Amino acid sequence: MLLGAMLGTNDLVKAGAFYDEVLGTIDMVRTMTVEGEIGYGPKDGSSCFWVLTPFNKKPATVGNGGQISFQASSNEAVDHFYQAALSAGGVDEGAPGYRYRPHYYGAYCRDLDGNKLHVVHEANPS
């Protein structure tokens, strides 16, 4: 069972500001801040996503083929996540739209360190 996911950053202060804004669009909040690490999760919930400076003190790097996916409650929340990411300095990797299946609405972007993020709302087929 997966407990959570982590992404490295080379500037925790800037990454925290980025993720505070972006994750707020899908009702995730900062749940903890300790030296070198910020955790996020649902309101009144446990941390399930962390952004941190690497423990080995080497630069954070991006993995080719890796991404973190977030679930949104609506197509509008996908749009807000994507726009917030771009407004906060993120980079477009695929504008919001329907993909893969008729009820799958998603978007892709990269954070300030180049980590790939995916946000999706998948409505239950009627």
A tleap script that builds the chain and sets N, CA, C and O, in Angstrom:
source leaprc.protein.ff14SB
mol = sequence {
  NMET LEU LEU GLY ALA MET LEU GLY THR ASN
  ASP LEU VAL LYS ALA GLY ALA PHE TYR ASP
  GLU VAL LEU GLY THR ILE ASP MET VAL ARG
  THR MET THR VAL GLU GLY GLU ILE GLY TYR
  GLY PRO LYS ASP GLY SER SER CYS PHE TRP
  VAL LEU THR PRO PHE ASN LYS LYS PRO ALA
  THR VAL GLY ASN GLY GLY GLN ILE SER PHE
  GLN ALA SER SER ASN GLU ALA VAL ASP HIE
  PHE TYR GLN ALA ALA LEU SER ALA GLY GLY
  VAL ASP GLU GLY ALA PRO GLY TYR ARG TYR
  ARG PRO HIE TYR TYR GLY ALA TYR CYS ARG
  ASP LEU ASP GLY ASN LYS LEU HIE VAL VAL
  HIE GLU ALA ASN PRO CSER
}
set mol.1.N position { 0.848 -1.182 0.000 }
set mol.1.CA position { 0.000 0.000 0.000 }
set mol.1.C position { 0.885 1.234 0.000 }
set mol.1.O position { 1.845 1.316 0.766 }
set mol.2.N position { 0.566 2.185 -0.852 }
set mol.2.CA position { 1.329 3.413 -0.963 }
set mol.2.C position { 0.932 4.383 0.146 }
set mol.2.O position { -0.253 4.640 0.359 }
set mol.3.N position { 1.924 4.919 0.846 }
set mol.3.CA position { 1.667 5.892 1.902 }
set mol.3.C position { 1.644 7.317 1.364 }
set mol.3.O position { 0.850 8.143 1.813 }
set mol.4.N position { 2.510 7.599 0.408 }
set mol.4.CA position { 2.569 8.943 -0.121 }
set mol.4.C position { 3.648 9.072 -1.164 }
set mol.4.O position { 4.229 8.073 -1.590 }
set mol.5.N position { 3.925 10.295 -1.583 }
set mol.5.CA position { 4.922 10.566 -2.604 }
set mol.5.C position { 5.724 11.796 -2.225 }
set mol.5.O position { 5.222 12.687 -1.540 }
set mol.6.N position { 6.983 11.844 -2.675 }
set mol.6.CA position { 7.869 12.964 -2.386 }
set mol.6.C position { 8.528 13.444 -3.659 }
set mol.6.O position { 8.819 12.659 -4.561 }
set mol.7.N position { 8.761 14.757 -3.723 }
set mol.7.CA position { 9.525 15.356 -4.804 }
set mol.7.C position { 10.618 16.223 -4.202 }
set mol.7.O position { 10.411 16.890 -3.188 }
set mol.8.N position { 11.780 16.204 -4.837 }
set mol.8.CA position { 12.880 17.031 -4.390 }
set mol.8.C position { 12.791 18.435 -4.942 }
set mol.8.O position { 12.200 18.674 -5.995 }
set mol.9.N position { 13.394 19.365 -4.208 }
set mol.9.CA position { 13.473 20.759 -4.645 }
set mol.9.C position { 14.834 21.323 -4.294 }
set mol.9.O position { 15.506 20.849 -3.378 }
set mol.10.N position { 15.225 22.336 -5.032 }
set mol.10.CA position { 16.456 23.055 -4.737 }
set mol.10.C position { 16.191 24.371 -4.025 }
set mol.10.O position { 17.134 25.073 -3.660 }
set mol.11.N position { 14.935 24.717 -3.823 }
set mol.11.CA position { 14.553 25.929 -3.098 }
set mol.11.C position { 13.231 25.659 -2.385 }
set mol.11.O position { 12.157 25.836 -2.960 }
set mol.12.N position { 13.318 25.237 -1.154 }
set mol.12.CA position { 12.133 24.831 -0.402 }
set mol.12.C position { 11.157 25.986 -0.182 }
set mol.12.O position { 9.946 25.767 -0.197 }
set mol.13.N position { 11.642 27.184 0.016 }
set mol.13.CA position { 10.757 28.331 0.231 }
set mol.13.C position { 9.913 28.585 -1.018 }
set mol.13.O position { 8.694 28.731 -0.925 }
set mol.14.N position { 10.556 28.637 -2.180 }
set mol.14.CA position { 9.817 28.860 -3.428 }
set mol.14.C position { 8.893 27.684 -3.735 }
set mol.14.O position { 7.762 27.884 -4.177 }
set mol.15.N position { 9.367 26.460 -3.503 }
set mol.15.CA position { 8.525 25.287 -3.748 }
set mol.15.C position { 7.309 25.303 -2.831 }
set mol.15.O position { 6.208 24.957 -3.258 }
set mol.16.N position { 7.496 25.703 -1.575 }
set mol.16.CA position { 6.372 25.788 -0.643 }
set mol.16.C position { 5.329 26.785 -1.107 }
set mol.16.O position { 4.132 26.506 -1.044 }
set mol.17.N position { 5.769 27.943 -1.572 }
set mol.17.CA position { 4.822 28.946 -2.076 }
set mol.17.C position { 4.083 28.408 -3.306 }
set mol.17.O position { 2.875 28.603 -3.439 }
set mol.18.N position { 4.806 27.733 -4.201 }
set mol.18.CA position { 4.205 27.141 -5.396 }
set mol.18.C position { 3.145 26.118 -5.003 }
set mol.18.O position { 2.008 26.199 -5.467 }
set mol.19.N position { 3.499 25.166 -4.160 }
set mol.19.CA position { 2.561 24.103 -3.804 }
set mol.19.C position { 1.427 24.586 -2.904 }
set mol.19.O position { 0.321 24.050 -2.984 }
set mol.20.N position { 1.666 25.575 -2.054 }
set mol.20.CA position { 0.560 26.154 -1.275 }
set mol.20.C position { -0.539 26.644 -2.216 }
set mol.20.O position { -1.721 26.382 -1.996 }
set mol.21.N position { -0.136 27.352 -3.258 }
set mol.21.CA position { -1.103 27.918 -4.204 }
set mol.21.C position { -1.753 26.834 -5.065 }
set mol.21.O position { -2.976 26.788 -5.200 }
set mol.22.N position { -0.931 25.970 -5.640 }
set mol.22.CA position { -1.436 24.981 -6.591 }
set mol.22.C position { -2.290 23.918 -5.906 }
set mol.22.O position { -3.387 23.613 -6.374 }
set mol.23.N position { -1.808 23.362 -4.819 }
set mol.23.CA position { -2.558 22.289 -4.157 }
set mol.23.C position { -3.821 22.806 -3.474 }
set mol.23.O position { -4.761 22.040 -3.260 }
set mol.24.N position { -3.857 24.072 -3.135 }
set mol.24.CA position { -5.070 24.662 -2.578 }
set mol.24.C position { -6.253 24.568 -3.529 }
set mol.24.O position { -7.402 24.559 -3.086 }
set mol.25.N position { -5.987 24.497 -4.836 }
set mol.25.CA position { -7.067 24.405 -5.814 }
set mol.25.C position { -7.778 23.059 -5.773 }
set mol.25.O position { -8.890 22.927 -6.285 }
set mol.26.N position { -7.138 22.052 -5.162 }
set mol.26.CA position { -7.775 20.729 -5.041 }
set mol.26.C position { -7.967 20.360 -3.569 }
set mol.26.O position { -7.999 19.183 -3.209 }
set mol.27.N position { -8.095 21.390 -2.725 }
set mol.27.CA position { -8.391 21.234 -1.297 }
set mol.27.C position { -7.326 20.483 -0.512 }
set mol.27.O position { -7.635 19.800 0.464 }
set mol.28.N position { -6.065 20.609 -0.938 }
set mol.28.CA position { -4.953 20.100 -0.143 }
set mol.28.C position { -4.308 21.292 0.548 }
set mol.28.O position { -4.236 22.383 -0.017 }
set mol.29.N position { -3.840 21.080 1.769 }
set mol.29.CA position { -3.231 22.139 2.550 }
set mol.29.C position { -1.872 21.682 3.075 }
set mol.29.O position { -1.560 20.491 3.106 }
set mol.30.N position { -1.084 22.658 3.482 }
set mol.30.CA position { 0.190 22.344 4.131 }
set mol.30.C position { -0.133 21.735 5.491 }
set mol.30.O position { -0.813 22.357 6.308 }
set mol.31.N position { 0.347 20.541 5.729 }
set mol.31.CA position { 0.056 19.831 6.971 }
set mol.31.C position { 1.233 19.820 7.928 }
set mol.31.O position { 1.066 19.546 9.117 }
set mol.32.N position { 2.413 20.114 7.424 }
set mol.32.CA position { 3.599 20.153 8.282 }
set mol.32.C position { 4.721 20.903 7.596 }
set mol.32.O position { 4.824 20.918 6.369 }
set mol.33.N position { 5.555 21.522 8.401 }
set mol.33.CA position { 6.771 22.161 7.919 }
set mol.33.C position { 7.855 21.879 8.943 }
set mol.33.O position { 7.741 22.268 10.105 }
set mol.34.N position { 8.899 21.205 8.509 }
set mol.34.CA position { 10.062 20.950 9.353 }
set mol.34.C position { 11.291 21.310 8.525 }
set mol.34.O position { 11.179 21.582 7.330 }
set mol.35.N position { 12.438 21.312 9.144 }
set mol.35.CA position { 13.648 21.676 8.418 }
set mol.35.C position { 13.836 20.775 7.195 }
set mol.35.O position { 13.941 19.554 7.315 }
set mol.36.N position { 13.875 21.397 6.029 }
set mol.36.CA position { 14.123 20.680 4.796 }
set mol.36.C position { 12.943 19.948 4.194 }
set mol.36.O position { 13.110 19.206 3.225 }
set mol.37.N position { 11.746 20.138 4.747 }
set mol.37.CA position { 10.607 19.335 4.294 }
set mol.37.C position { 9.277 20.032 4.551 }
set mol.37.O position { 9.075 20.640 5.603 }
set mol.38.N position { 8.370 19.937 3.575 }
set mol.38.CA position { 6.998 20.434 3.719 }
set mol.38.C position { 6.058 19.310 3.320 }
set mol.38.O position { 6.235 18.687 2.274 }
set mol.39.N position { 5.059 19.052 4.155 }
set mol.39.CA position { 4.061 18.022 3.859 }
set mol.39.C position { 2.720 18.639 3.520 }
set mol.39.O position { 2.364 19.705 4.023 }
set mol.40.N position { 1.977 17.952 2.658 }
set mol.40.CA position { 0.641 18.376 2.244 }
set mol.40.C position { -0.321 17.202 2.346 }
set mol.40.O position { 0.077 16.045 2.214 }
set mol.41.N position { -1.570 17.510 2.579 }
set mol.41.CA position { -2.607 16.499 2.632 }
set mol.41.C position { -3.971 17.161 2.657 }
set mol.41.O position { -4.081 18.376 2.491 }
set mol.42.N position { -5.012 16.362 2.865 }
set mol.42.CA position { -6.357 16.935 2.957 }
set mol.42.C position { -6.512 17.723 4.257 }
set mol.42.O position { -5.809 17.471 5.235 }
set mol.43.N position { -7.440 18.680 4.254 }
set mol.43.CA position { -7.727 19.419 5.486 }
set mol.43.C position { -8.079 18.420 6.578 }
set mol.43.O position { -8.843 17.484 6.340 }
set mol.44.N position { -7.531 18.611 7.768 }
set mol.44.CA position { -7.755 17.716 8.911 }
set mol.44.C position { -7.292 16.292 8.632 }
set mol.44.O position { -7.823 15.345 9.211 }
set mol.45.N position { -6.300 16.131 7.745 }
set mol.45.CA position { -5.801 14.808 7.410 }
set mol.45.C position { -4.292 14.724 7.565 }
set mol.45.O position { -3.632 15.685 7.961 }
set mol.46.N position { -3.773 13.571 7.248 }
set mol.46.CA position { -2.341 13.318 7.338 }
set mol.46.C position { -1.635 13.732 6.054 }
set mol.46.O position { -2.241 13.810 4.986 }
set mol.47.N position { -0.362 13.989 6.183 }
set mol.47.CA position { 0.455 14.294 5.014 }
set mol.47.C position { 0.507 13.078 4.098 }
set mol.47.O position { 0.648 11.946 4.560 }
set mol.48.N position { 0.393 13.323 2.798 }
set mol.48.CA position { 0.510 12.242 1.822 }
set mol.48.C position { 1.397 12.652 0.652 }
set mol.48.O position { 1.713 11.831 -0.210 }
set mol.49.N position { 1.798 13.921 0.622 }
set mol.49.CA position { 2.702 14.430 -0.400 }
set mol.49.C position { 3.682 15.368 0.271 }
set mol.49.O position { 3.294 16.227 1.063 }
set mol.50.N position { 4.966 15.197 -0.055 }
set mol.50.CA position { 6.007 16.022 0.532 }
set mol.50.C position { 6.892 16.604 -0.555 }
set mol.50.O position { 7.125 15.970 -1.584 }
set mol.51.N position { 7.378 17.798 -0.324 }
set mol.51.CA position { 8.417 18.413 -1.137 }
set mol.51.C position { 9.570 18.671 -0.172 }
set mol.51.O position { 9.372 19.192 0.925 }
set mol.52.N position { 10.781 18.298 -0.597 }
set mol.52.CA position { 11.900 18.356 0.337 }
set mol.52.C position { 13.219 18.598 -0.363 }
set mol.52.O position { 13.363 18.373 -1.565 }
set mol.53.N position { 14.181 19.063 0.423 }
set mol.53.CA position { 15.541 19.163 -0.094 }
set mol.53.C position { 16.191 17.803 0.138 }
set mol.53.O position { 15.996 17.204 1.196 }
set mol.54.N position { 16.955 17.307 -0.827 }
set mol.54.CA position { 17.550 15.985 -0.688 }
set mol.54.C position { 18.410 15.850 0.569 }
set mol.54.O position { 19.197 16.736 0.900 }
set mol.55.N position { 18.243 14.736 1.251 }
set mol.55.CA position { 18.962 14.462 2.493 }
set mol.55.C position { 20.477 14.420 2.268 }
set mol.55.O position { 21.250 14.811 3.143 }
set mol.56.N position { 20.891 13.950 1.103 }
set mol.56.CA position { 22.326 13.825 0.830 }
set mol.56.C position { 22.988 15.149 0.452 }
set mol.56.O position { 24.180 15.185 0.148 }
set mol.57.N position { 22.214 16.235 0.470 }
set mol.57.CA position { 22.692 17.603 0.197 }
set mol.57.C position { 23.119 17.818 -1.248 }
set mol.57.O position { 23.675 18.870 -1.563 }
set mol.58.N position { 22.878 16.860 -2.138 }
set mol.58.CA position { 23.159 17.038 -3.559 }
set mol.58.C position { 21.946 17.695 -4.211 }
set mol.58.O position { 20.855 17.664 -3.641 }
set mol.59.N position { 22.112 18.290 -5.395 }
set mol.59.CA position { 20.973 18.949 -6.051 }
set mol.59.C position { 19.829 17.982 -6.351 }
set mol.59.O position { 20.049 16.824 -6.706 }
set mol.60.N position { 18.622 18.477 -6.203 }
set mol.60.CA position { 17.443 17.710 -6.611 }
set mol.60.C position { 17.440 17.657 -8.130 }
set mol.60.O position { 17.748 18.648 -8.792 }
set mol.61.N position { 17.091 16.501 -8.683 }
set mol.61.CA position { 17.018 16.339 -10.135 }
set mol.61.C position { 15.674 15.728 -10.505 }
set mol.61.O position { 14.952 15.212 -9.652 }
set mol.62.N position { 15.356 15.797 -11.788 }
set mol.62.CA position { 14.081 15.313 -12.316 }
set mol.62.C position { 14.266 13.919 -12.893 }
set mol.62.O position { 15.257 13.646 -13.570 }
set mol.63.N position { 13.311 13.039 -12.625 }
set mol.63.CA position { 13.348 11.705 -13.202 }
set mol.63.C position { 12.596 11.665 -14.520 }
set mol.63.O position { 11.455 12.121 -14.595 }
set mol.64.N position { 13.221 11.124 -15.564 }
set mol.64.CA position { 12.567 11.001 -16.857 }
set mol.64.C position { 11.539 9.888 -16.792 }
set mol.64.O position { 11.872 8.756 -16.441 }
set mol.65.N position { 10.300 10.192 -17.124 }
set mol.65.CA position { 9.235 9.203 -17.093 }
set mol.65.C position { 8.441 9.213 -15.798 }
set mol.65.O position { 7.420 8.531 -15.703 }
set mol.66.N position { 8.874 9.955 -14.813 }
set mol.66.CA position { 8.167 10.021 -13.541 }
set mol.66.C position { 7.219 11.201 -13.481 }
set mol.66.O position { 7.454 12.236 -14.105 }
set mol.67.N position { 6.151 11.039 -12.730 }
set mol.67.CA position { 5.221 12.134 -12.483 }
set mol.67.C position { 4.437 11.833 -11.221 }
set mol.67.O position { 4.353 10.684 -10.788 }
set mol.68.N position { 3.873 12.859 -10.643 }
set mol.68.CA position { 2.965 12.727 -9.510 }
set mol.68.C position { 1.590 13.126 -10.012 }
set mol.68.O position { 1.434 14.167 -10.651 }
set mol.69.N position { 0.588 12.295 -9.722 }
set mol.69.CA position { -0.782 12.567 -10.163 }
set mol.69.C position { -1.652 12.950 -8.978 }
set mol.69.O position { -1.573 12.345 -7.909 }
set mol.70.N position { -2.472 13.953 -9.182 }
set mol.70.CA position { -3.401 14.434 -8.166 }
set mol.70.C position { -4.820 14.297 -8.687 }
set mol.70.O position { -5.078 14.514 -9.871 }
set mol.71.N position { -5.736 13.938 -7.807 }
set mol.71.CA position { -7.145 13.795 -8.177 }
set mol.71.C position { -7.897 15.079 -7.853 }
set mol.71.O position { -7.803 15.604 -6.743 }
set mol.72.N position { -8.630 15.569 -8.817 }
set mol.72.CA position { -9.452 16.767 -8.633 }
set mol.72.C position { -10.918 16.363 -8.531 }
set mol.72.O position { -11.315 15.302 -9.014 }
set mol.73.N position { -11.715 17.215 -7.898 }
set mol.73.CA position { -13.134 16.907 -7.691 }
set mol.73.C position { -14.017 17.289 -8.877 }
set mol.73.O position { -15.189 16.916 -8.923 }
set mol.74.N position { -13.461 18.031 -9.834 }
set mol.74.CA position { -14.254 18.473 -10.988 }
set mol.74.C position { -13.318 18.889 -12.114 }
set mol.74.O position { -12.117 19.064 -11.906 }
set mol.75.N position { -13.876 19.043 -13.301 }
set mol.75.CA position { -13.092 19.556 -14.422 }
set mol.75.C position { -12.614 20.974 -14.134 }
set mol.75.O position { -11.505 21.348 -14.514 }
set mol.76.N position { -13.445 21.756 -13.466 }
set mol.76.CA position { -13.072 23.132 -13.129 }
set mol.76.C position { -11.876 23.153 -12.184 }
set mol.76.O position { -11.017 24.028 -12.291 }
set mol.77.N position { -11.816 22.199 -11.262 }
set mol.77.CA position { -10.669 22.119 -10.349 }
set mol.77.C position { -9.391 21.769 -11.118 }
set mol.77.O position { -8.315 22.263 -10.781 }
set mol.78.N position { -9.499 20.930 -12.140 }
set mol.78.CA position { -8.354 20.640 -13.011 }
set mol.78.C position { -7.883 21.937 -13.664 }
set mol.78.O position { -6.689 22.240 -13.670 }
set mol.79.N position { -8.823 22.697 -14.211 }
set mol.79.CA position { -8.487 23.969 -14.851 }
set mol.79.C position { -7.801 24.915 -13.872 }
set mol.79.O position { -6.812 25.557 -14.225 }
set mol.80.N position { -8.316 25.009 -12.644 }
set mol.80.CA position { -7.746 25.912 -11.633 }
set mol.80.C position { -6.349 25.471 -11.225 }
set mol.80.O position { -5.454 26.305 -11.095 }
set mol.81.N position { -6.149 24.174 -11.021 }
set mol.81.CA position { -4.828 23.627 -10.670 }
set mol.81.C position { -3.813 24.019 -11.749 }
set mol.81.O position { -2.748 24.560 -11.454 }
set mol.82.N position { -4.167 23.736 -12.992 }
set mol.82.CA position { -3.286 24.001 -14.132 }
set mol.82.C position { -2.958 25.496 -14.224 }
set mol.82.O position { -1.790 25.862 -14.357 }
set mol.83.N position { -3.969 26.353 -14.155 }
set mol.83.CA position { -3.746 27.792 -14.245 }
set mol.83.C position { -2.924 28.308 -13.061 }
set mol.83.O position { -2.063 29.170 -13.234 }
set mol.84.N position { -3.187 27.786 -11.867 }
set mol.84.CA position { -2.411 28.194 -10.688 }
set mol.84.C position { -0.948 27.795 -10.854 }
set mol.84.O position { -0.051 28.559 -10.497 }
set mol.85.N position { -0.707 26.615 -11.390 }
set mol.85.CA position { 0.667 26.164 -11.599 }
set mol.85.C position { 1.403 27.080 -12.575 }
set mol.85.O position { 2.543 27.471 -12.324 }
set mol.86.N position { 0.757 27.416 -13.675 }
set mol.86.CA position { 1.398 28.297 -14.654 }
set mol.86.C position { 1.601 29.700 -14.082 }
set mol.86.O position { 2.643 30.316 -14.306 }
set mol.87.N position { 0.617 30.203 -13.349 }
set mol.87.CA position { 0.722 31.532 -12.739 }
set mol.87.C position { 1.828 31.596 -11.701 }
set mol.87.O position { 2.428 32.650 -11.491 }
set mol.88.N position { 2.102 30.462 -11.046 }
set mol.88.CA position { 3.126 30.409 -10.005 }
set mol.88.C position { 4.510 30.083 -10.567 }
set mol.88.O position { 5.455 29.877 -9.804 }
set mol.89.N position { 4.635 30.034 -11.884 }
set mol.89.CA position { 5.938 29.808 -12.495 }
set mol.89.C position { 6.148 28.428 -13.076 }
set mol.89.O position { 7.227 28.136 -13.591 }
set mol.90.N position { 5.140 27.569 -13.006 }
set mol.90.CA position { 5.238 26.240 -13.590 }
set mol.90.C position { 5.203 26.308 -15.112 }
set mol.90.O position { 4.950 27.361 -15.697 }
set mol.91.N position { 5.461 25.164 -15.740 }
set mol.91.CA position { 5.549 25.080 -17.192 }
set mol.91.C position { 4.487 24.114 -17.724 }
set mol.91.O position { 4.243 23.056 -17.145 }
set mol.92.N position { 3.876 24.496 -18.816 }
set mol.92.CA position { 2.864 23.672 -19.483 }
set mol.92.C position { 3.467 22.371 -20.015 }
set mol.92.O position { 4.543 22.372 -20.613 }
set mol.93.N position { 2.764 21.271 -19.791 }
set mol.93.CA position { 3.115 19.971 -20.376 }
set mol.93.C position { 1.899 19.328 -21.024 }
set mol.93.O position { 1.979 18.184 -21.473 }
set mol.94.N position { 0.787 20.027 -21.083 }
set mol.94.CA position { -0.442 19.511 -21.680 }
set mol.94.C position { -1.649 20.196 -21.067 }
set mol.94.O position { -1.998 19.935 -19.916 }
set mol.95.N position { -2.275 21.057 -21.820 }
set mol.95.CA position { -3.412 21.849 -21.339 }
set mol.95.C position { -4.583 20.951 -20.937 }
set mol.95.O position { -4.682 19.816 -21.403 }
set mol.96.N position { -5.465 21.451 -20.077 }
set mol.96.CA position { -6.628 20.667 -19.663 }
set mol.96.C position { -7.478 20.222 -20.845 }
set mol.96.O position { -7.669 20.962 -21.811 }
set mol.97.N position { -7.975 19.013 -20.747 }
set mol.97.CA position { -8.846 18.484 -21.788 }
set mol.97.C position { -9.145 17.019 -21.553 }
set mol.97.O position { -8.583 16.392 -20.655 }
set mol.98.N position { -10.036 16.480 -22.369 }
set mol.98.CA position { -10.386 15.061 -22.284 }
set mol.98.C position { -9.300 14.245 -22.968 }
set mol.98.O position { -8.814 14.614 -24.037 }
set mol.99.N position { -8.919 13.127 -22.341 }
set mol.99.CA position { -7.883 12.246 -22.869 }
set mol.99.C position { -8.221 10.799 -22.519 }
set mol.99.O position { -8.990 10.524 -21.598 }
set mol.100.N position { -7.646 9.920 -23.253 }
set mol.100.CA position { -7.627 8.483 -22.953 }
set mol.100.C position { -8.991 7.809 -22.968 }
set mol.100.O position { -9.196 6.841 -23.700 }
set mol.101.N position { -9.921 8.310 -22.168 }
set mol.101.CA position { -11.267 7.742 -22.060 }
set mol.101.C position { -12.270 8.893 -22.067 }
set mol.101.O position { -11.906 10.025 -21.749 }
set mol.102.N position { -13.513 8.625 -22.419 }
set mol.102.CA position { -14.498 9.712 -22.542 }
set mol.102.C position { -14.720 10.536 -21.267 }
set mol.102.O position { -15.109 11.700 -21.361 }
set mol.103.N position { -14.486 9.974 -20.102 }
set mol.103.CA position { -14.775 10.689 -18.850 }
set mol.103.C position { -13.511 11.139 -18.120 }
set mol.103.O position { -13.571 11.509 -16.947 }
set mol.104.N position { -12.372 11.108 -18.803 }
set mol.104.CA position { -11.073 11.395 -18.193 }
set mol.104.C position { -10.614 12.780 -18.623 }
set mol.104.O position { -10.231 12.977 -19.776 }
set mol.105.N position { -10.651 13.746 -17.700 }
set mol.105.CA position { -10.281 15.131 -17.978 }
set mol.105.C position { -9.026 15.454 -17.181 }
set mol.105.O position { -9.041 15.384 -15.952 }
set mol.106.N position { -7.961 15.801 -17.850 }
set mol.106.CA position { -6.719 16.027 -17.127 }
set mol.106.C position { -5.850 17.093 -17.745 }
set mol.106.O position { -6.140 17.618 -18.820 }
set mol.107.N position { -4.764 17.406 -17.033 }
set mol.107.CA position { -3.772 18.382 -17.477 }
set mol.107.C position { -2.415 17.983 -16.918 }
set mol.107.O position { -2.318 17.240 -15.942 }
set mol.108.N position { -1.377 18.492 -17.556 }
set mol.108.CA position { -0.005 18.211 -17.149 }
set mol.108.C position { 0.781 19.514 -17.069 }
set mol.108.O position { 0.571 20.423 -17.871 }
set mol.109.N position { 1.686 19.600 -16.099 }
set mol.109.CA position { 2.561 20.751 -15.975 }
set mol.109.C position { 3.811 20.320 -15.218 }
set mol.109.O position { 3.899 19.194 -14.726 }
set mol.110.N position { 4.757 21.215 -15.133 }
set mol.110.CA position { 5.973 20.983 -14.346 }
set mol.110.C position { 6.092 22.073 -13.289 }
set mol.110.O position { 5.716 23.225 -13.506 }
set mol.111.N position { 6.628 21.672 -12.134 }
set mol.111.CA position { 6.820 22.635 -11.051 }
set mol.111.C position { 8.099 23.435 -11.282 }
set mol.111.O position { 8.712 23.327 -12.344 }
set mol.112.N position { 8.502 24.227 -10.307 }
set mol.112.CA position { 9.655 25.112 -10.446 }
set mol.112.C position { 10.961 24.356 -10.617 }
set mol.112.O position { 11.916 24.900 -11.173 }
set mol.113.N position { 11.027 23.109 -10.150 }
set mol.113.CA position { 12.228 22.285 -10.278 }
set mol.113.C position { 12.175 21.358 -11.486 }
set mol.113.O position { 13.116 20.601 -11.726 }
set mol.114.N position { 11.085 21.407 -12.249 }
set mol.114.CA position { 10.954 20.566 -13.424 }
set mol.114.C position { 10.270 19.237 -13.179 }
set mol.114.O position { 10.205 18.407 -14.086 }
set mol.115.N position { 9.756 19.009 -11.974 }
set mol.115.CA position { 9.025 17.775 -11.680 }
set mol.115.C position { 7.682 17.796 -12.406 }
set mol.115.O position { 6.990 18.814 -12.410 }
set mol.116.N position { 7.316 16.673 -13.019 }
set mol.116.CA position { 6.072 16.607 -13.785 }
set mol.116.C position { 4.893 16.314 -12.872 }
set mol.116.O position { 4.932 15.392 -12.057 }
set mol.117.N position { 3.841 17.116 -13.024 }
set mol.117.CA position { 2.607 16.983 -12.249 }
set mol.117.C position { 1.448 16.705 -13.193 }
set mol.117.O position { 1.386 17.240 -14.300 }
set mol.118.N position { 0.546 15.873 -12.744 }
set mol.118.CA position { -0.646 15.521 -13.523 }
set mol.118.C position { -1.838 15.701 -12.591 }
set mol.118.O position { -1.807 15.254 -11.444 }
set mol.119.N position { -2.872 16.343 -13.076 }
set mol.119.CA position { -4.109 16.492 -12.307 }
set mol.119.C position { -5.240 15.970 -13.161 }
set mol.119.O position { -5.298 16.238 -14.361 }
set mol.120.N position { -6.149 15.217 -12.539 }
set mol.120.CA position { -7.197 14.570 -13.315 }
set mol.120.C position { -8.511 14.543 -12.545 }
set mol.120.O position { -8.541 14.408 -11.322 }
set mol.121.N position { -9.593 14.677 -13.305 }
set mol.121.CA position { -10.932 14.398 -12.788 }
set mol.121.C position { -11.521 13.372 -13.718 }
set mol.121.O position { -11.590 13.580 -14.930 }
set mol.122.N position { -11.943 12.267 -13.153 }
set mol.122.CA position { -12.572 11.219 -13.955 }
set mol.122.C position { -13.960 10.982 -13.416 }
set mol.122.O position { -14.146 10.386 -12.355 }
set mol.123.N position { -14.939 11.465 -14.176 }
set mol.123.CA position { -16.335 11.293 -13.779 }
set mol.123.C position { -16.736 9.837 -13.940 }
set mol.123.O position { -16.266 9.148 -14.845 }
set mol.124.N position { -17.596 9.384 -13.066 }
set mol.124.CA position { -18.115 8.015 -13.199 }
set mol.124.C position { -18.994 7.943 -14.435 }
set mol.124.O position { -19.910 8.750 -14.592 }
set mol.125.N position { -18.727 6.988 -15.312 }
set mol.125.CA position { -19.582 6.844 -16.501 }
set mol.125.C position { -21.018 6.566 -16.105 }
set mol.125.O position { -21.268 5.796 -15.177 }
set mol.126.N position { -21.961 7.180 -16.793 }
set mol.126.CA position { -23.384 6.983 -16.478 }
set mol.126.C position { -23.895 5.721 -17.133 }
set mol.126.O position { -25.069 5.381 -16.987 }
savepdb mol mol.pdb
quit
